[in-house]
């Protein structure tokens, strides 16, 4: 026999609304009451459906992650694992959109304004252009960048990224310190993850992420070699 919310309320000697709030609005219920309700609900194998919770809260309880790199790669897997650990604990699902072609990328951004089924969009290692930035803004939800170029220029709510300048300096120092003089930089050829060197919303030209990394690495290598004594 299935158990409903009325059964839990009766067993816990509280109102149906108190049971509902214990699951969906815990800040409105005392810790003692909520603990008792959740314990009894667990004993009776009762739970509030996610769809009902989402409908009542007005939230999708879902965060969209847009990435172009293969999910099996170390960086992508680490991003997914870290996000899932944080979001799952707060009751959110992570929807992954792995873009593998220019057509898929265009379709994703074109559909953004009508999707509106996520509480936030996370863009990982994809350089957006001005048009895509406007499409992201049209969703009306926070936009978070991970390892993106000029997130502030494109109106991202927040961002975290690799310090390419410092990274290039450390790489150059390490390789040259080991005695290497002929250094090869292997970069992606996947156009889906980068934009051409385009103009930002403020009409300032920028380099895409991959080109910028190469440019900085060349600069750091030249600087490191110039500091070597002639005898080296």
ROZAMI-303987 format. One record per residue (C-alpha): residue number from 1; residue in three letters; chain; x, y, z. Coordinates in Angstrom, 3 decimals, padded with zeros to 6 digits. Example, Ala and Ser with C-alpha at 12.3 -4.5 7.8 and 13.67 -1.06 7.14 Angstrom:
2
SITE  num  residuo  cadena         X         Y         Z
SITE    1      ala       A   012.300  -004.500   007.800
SITE    2      ser       A   013.670  -001.060   007.140
//
This chain:
232
SITE  num  residuo  cadena         X         Y         Z
SITE    1      unk       A   000.000   000.000   000.000
SITE    2      unk       A   001.430   003.359  -001.028
SITE    3      unk       A   002.024   006.057   001.556
SITE    4      unk       A   000.955   009.658   000.922
SITE    5      unk       A   001.761   012.959   002.574
SITE    6      unk       A  -001.368   012.790   004.731
SITE    7      unk       A  -000.183   009.500   006.238
SITE    8      unk       A   003.174   011.047   007.168
SITE    9      unk       A   001.487   014.114   008.678
SITE   10      unk       A  -000.770   011.916   010.803
SITE   11      unk       A   002.112   009.762   012.016
SITE   12      unk       A   004.268   012.801   012.837
SITE   13      unk       A   001.324   014.644   014.425
SITE   14      unk       A   001.844   017.728   012.260
SITE   15      unk       A  -000.024   019.388   009.416
SITE   16      unk       A   000.363   018.413   005.760
SITE   17      unk       A   001.912   021.826   005.056
SITE   18      unk       A   004.545   021.199   007.741
SITE   19      unk       A   005.516   017.928   006.060
SITE   20      unk       A   005.734   019.710   002.709
SITE   21      unk       A   007.865   022.517   004.138
SITE   22      unk       A   010.147   020.005   005.860
SITE   23      unk       A   011.130   018.794   002.392
SITE   24      unk       A   010.916   021.960   000.312
SITE   25      unk       A   011.377   024.903   002.719
SITE   26      unk       A   013.373   023.578   005.693
SITE   27      unk       A   014.226   027.100   006.879
SITE   28      unk       A   010.538   027.539   007.825
SITE   29      unk       A   010.451   024.499   010.135
SITE   30      unk       A   012.222   024.000   013.437
SITE   31      unk       A   015.128   021.576   013.350
SITE   32      unk       A   013.439   019.232   015.854
SITE   33      unk       A   010.186   019.090   013.903
SITE   34      unk       A   011.928   018.625   010.564
SITE   35      unk       A   014.131   015.836   011.923
SITE   36      unk       A   011.050   014.018   013.267
SITE   37      unk       A   009.143   014.429   010.006
SITE   38      unk       A   012.069   013.230   007.877
SITE   39      unk       A   012.695   010.261   010.175
SITE   40      unk       A   009.059   009.154   010.018
SITE   41      unk       A   008.919   009.748   006.253
SITE   42      unk       A   012.021   007.580   005.843
SITE   43      unk       A   010.521   004.829   007.997
SITE   44      unk       A   007.383   004.940   005.834
SITE   45      unk       A   009.435   005.068   002.571
SITE   46      unk       A   007.861   008.375   001.588
SITE   47      unk       A   009.465   011.134  -000.472
SITE   48      unk       A   008.345   014.306  -002.256
SITE   49      unk       A   008.561   014.030  -006.042
SITE   50      unk       A   011.185   016.243  -007.688
SITE   51      unk       A   008.657   017.507  -010.222
SITE   52      unk       A   006.326   018.658  -007.478
SITE   53      unk       A   009.172   020.357  -005.648
SITE   54      unk       A   010.286   022.108  -008.816
SITE   55      unk       A   006.746   023.234  -009.624
SITE   56      unk       A   006.205   024.667  -006.160
SITE   57      unk       A   009.573   026.417  -005.916
SITE   58      unk       A   009.510   027.766  -009.462
SITE   59      unk       A   012.965   026.277  -010.044
SITE   60      unk       A   014.014   023.633  -012.528
SITE   61      unk       A   016.481   022.155  -010.024
SITE   62      unk       A   018.780   021.681  -012.984
SITE   63      unk       A   022.025   023.314  -014.109
SITE   64      unk       A   023.119   023.114  -017.751
SITE   65      unk       A   026.803   022.486  -018.508
SITE   66      unk       A   028.019   023.338  -022.008
SITE   67      unk       A   031.357   021.877  -023.049
SITE   68      unk       A   033.101   020.996  -026.286
SITE   69      unk       A   035.897   018.771  -025.015
SITE   70      unk       A   035.392   015.031  -024.860
SITE   71      unk       A   033.861   014.026  -021.529
SITE   72      unk       A   036.464   011.292  -021.059
SITE   73      unk       A   039.314   013.826  -020.933
SITE   74      unk       A   040.848   014.614  -017.545
SITE   75      unk       A   039.815   018.271  -017.459
SITE   76      unk       A   036.218   017.616  -018.520
SITE   77      unk       A   035.834   014.701  -016.116
SITE   78      unk       A   037.223   016.789  -013.247
SITE   79      unk       A   034.803   019.646  -013.997
SITE   80      unk       A   031.830   017.282  -014.104
SITE   81      unk       A   032.856   015.482  -010.924
SITE   82      unk       A   033.383   018.718  -009.002
SITE   83      unk       A   030.110   020.273  -010.132
SITE   84      unk       A   028.133   017.134  -009.410
SITE   85      unk       A   029.504   016.896  -005.875
SITE   86      unk       A   028.368   020.434  -005.088
SITE   87      unk       A   025.078   020.513  -006.997
SITE   88      unk       A   023.826   017.067  -005.998
SITE   89      unk       A   024.182   017.920  -002.319
SITE   90      unk       A   021.800   020.866  -002.860
SITE   91      unk       A   019.263   018.854  -004.820
SITE   92      unk       A   020.253   019.946  -008.331
SITE   93      unk       A   020.763   017.773  -011.388
SITE   94      unk       A   023.522   018.476  -013.896
SITE   95      unk       A   022.517   018.370  -017.572
SITE   96      unk       A   025.564   018.008  -019.822
SITE   97      unk       A   025.504   019.372  -023.370
SITE   98      unk       A   028.590   018.036  -025.121
SITE   99      unk       A   029.000   019.963  -028.369
SITE  100      unk       A   030.932   018.088  -031.046
SITE  101      unk       A   030.270   020.125  -034.190
SITE  102      unk       A   029.687   023.675  -035.366
SITE  103      unk       A   026.103   022.716  -036.232
SITE  104      unk       A   025.426   021.385  -032.722
SITE  105      unk       A   026.910   024.543  -031.237
SITE  106      unk       A   024.701   026.765  -033.382
SITE  107      unk       A   021.617   024.702  -032.537
SITE  108      unk       A   022.339   024.870  -028.803
SITE  109      unk       A   022.581   028.662  -028.747
SITE  110      unk       A   019.600   029.117  -031.081
SITE  111      unk       A   017.439   027.009  -028.769
SITE  112      unk       A   018.560   028.681  -025.548
SITE  113      unk       A   015.847   031.392  -025.436
SITE  114      unk       A   013.053   028.805  -025.733
SITE  115      unk       A   014.536   026.121  -023.473
SITE  116      unk       A   014.565   027.990  -020.170
SITE  117      unk       A   014.658   024.683  -018.304
SITE  118      unk       A   017.740   025.332  -016.188
SITE  119      unk       A   018.453   027.545  -013.193
SITE  120      unk       A   021.947   028.401  -014.467
SITE  121      unk       A   024.188   027.762  -017.468
SITE  122      unk       A   027.874   026.874  -017.056
SITE  123      unk       A   030.096   027.366  -020.111
SITE  124      unk       A   033.328   025.350  -019.908
SITE  125      unk       A   036.296   025.993  -022.224
SITE  126      unk       A   034.209   027.511  -024.999
SITE  127      unk       A   034.932   030.983  -026.344
SITE  128      unk       A   031.604   032.708  -026.965
SITE  129      unk       A   031.109   035.579  -029.386
SITE  130      unk       A   028.892   038.653  -029.003
SITE  131      unk       A   025.813   036.999  -030.509
SITE  132      unk       A   026.132   033.906  -028.324
SITE  133      unk       A   026.629   036.156  -025.306
SITE  134      unk       A   023.323   037.884  -026.075
SITE  135      unk       A   021.595   034.518  -026.428
SITE  136      unk       A   022.957   033.429  -023.051
SITE  137      unk       A   021.746   036.660  -021.447
SITE  138      unk       A   018.253   036.119  -022.882
SITE  139      unk       A   017.740   033.093  -020.615
SITE  140      unk       A   017.580   035.333  -017.553
SITE  141      unk       A   019.607   032.929  -015.410
SITE  142      unk       A   023.166   033.178  -014.043
SITE  143      unk       A   025.876   032.414  -016.607
SITE  144      unk       A   029.086   030.943  -015.205
SITE  145      unk       A   032.320   030.597  -017.154
SITE  146      unk       A   035.008   027.985  -016.617
SITE  147      unk       A   038.270   028.669  -018.447
SITE  148      unk       A   036.628   031.124  -020.878
SITE  149      unk       A   038.118   034.201  -022.523
SITE  150      unk       A   036.954   037.637  -021.315
SITE  151      unk       A   033.943   036.496  -019.248
SITE  152      unk       A   033.478   040.017  -017.866
SITE  153      unk       A   033.310   041.493  -021.357
SITE  154      unk       A   030.532   039.079  -022.243
SITE  155      unk       A   028.457   039.673  -019.125
SITE  156      unk       A   029.064   036.396  -017.305
SITE  157      unk       A   027.733   036.386  -013.750
SITE  158      unk       A   030.934   034.794  -012.447
SITE  159      unk       A   033.901   032.889  -013.822
SITE  160      unk       A   036.944   030.883  -012.865
SITE  161      unk       A   039.830   030.140  -015.178
SITE  162      unk       A   043.395   029.032  -015.609
SITE  163      unk       A   046.031   031.763  -015.354
SITE  164      unk       A   047.538   031.290  -018.821
SITE  165      unk       A   050.184   033.932  -018.202
SITE  166      unk       A   051.495   032.263  -015.066
SITE  167      unk       A   051.075   028.805  -016.589
SITE  168      unk       A   053.138   029.776  -019.639
SITE  169      unk       A   055.855   031.213  -017.404
SITE  170      unk       A   056.086   028.015  -015.348
SITE  171      unk       A   056.105   025.767  -018.430
SITE  172      unk       A   058.849   027.790  -020.123
SITE  173      unk       A   060.968   027.904  -016.973
SITE  174      unk       A   060.583   024.166  -016.375
SITE  175      unk       A   061.360   023.020  -019.931
SITE  176      unk       A   064.312   025.339  -020.424
SITE  177      unk       A   065.593   024.432  -016.989
SITE  178      unk       A   065.681   020.824  -018.169
SITE  179      unk       A   067.849   021.864  -021.109
SITE  180      unk       A   065.220   021.886  -023.837
SITE  181      unk       A   065.589   024.487  -026.590
SITE  182      unk       A   063.250   023.216  -029.334
SITE  183      unk       A   059.770   023.330  -027.819
SITE  184      unk       A   056.604   022.245  -029.646
SITE  185      unk       A   053.138   023.460  -028.605
SITE  186      unk       A   050.321   021.042  -029.484
SITE  187      unk       A   046.967   022.790  -029.681
SITE  188      unk       A   043.407   021.853  -030.512
SITE  189      unk       A   042.126   021.855  -034.049
SITE  190      unk       A   038.504   021.572  -032.896
SITE  191      unk       A   036.884   024.729  -034.229
SITE  192      unk       A   033.752   024.013  -032.201
SITE  193      unk       A   035.491   025.064  -028.982
SITE  194      unk       A   036.954   028.376  -030.148
SITE  195      unk       A   035.915   031.500  -031.990
SITE  196      unk       A   037.918   033.420  -034.535
SITE  197      unk       A   039.766   036.440  -033.226
SITE  198      unk       A   036.649   038.584  -033.038
SITE  199      unk       A   035.549   041.859  -031.495
SITE  200      unk       A   034.227   041.995  -027.951
SITE  201      unk       A   031.010   043.861  -027.087
SITE  202      unk       A   033.176   046.907  -026.338
SITE  203      unk       A   034.663   046.707  -029.873
SITE  204      unk       A   038.053   045.625  -028.549
SITE  205      unk       A   039.752   042.877  -030.591
SITE  206      unk       A   040.668   039.759  -028.657
SITE  207      unk       A   042.516   036.526  -029.278
SITE  208      unk       A   040.687   033.273  -028.744
SITE  209      unk       A   041.813   031.100  -025.874
SITE  210      unk       A   044.045   028.748  -027.865
SITE  211      unk       A   045.774   031.538  -029.800
SITE  212      unk       A   046.311   033.468  -026.593
SITE  213      unk       A   047.934   030.504  -024.872
SITE  214      unk       A   050.317   030.000  -027.794
SITE  215      unk       A   051.180   033.682  -027.948
SITE  216      unk       A   051.933   033.851  -024.233
SITE  217      unk       A   053.996   030.659  -024.291
SITE  218      unk       A   056.128   032.013  -027.148
SITE  219      unk       A   056.665   035.221  -025.229
SITE  220      unk       A   057.679   033.419  -022.031
SITE  221      unk       A   060.048   031.080  -023.875
SITE  222      unk       A   061.763   034.012  -025.588
SITE  223      unk       A   062.090   035.812  -022.260
SITE  224      unk       A   063.492   032.761  -020.513
SITE  225      unk       A   066.006   032.116  -023.328
SITE  226      unk       A   067.086   035.760  -023.337
SITE  227      unk       A   068.009   035.480  -019.656
SITE  228      unk       A   070.368   032.611  -020.294
SITE  229      unk       A   074.052   033.461  -020.279
SITE  230      unk       A   075.958   033.113  -023.600
SITE  231      unk       A   077.761   030.083  -022.214
SITE  232      unk       A   074.454   028.237  -021.969
//
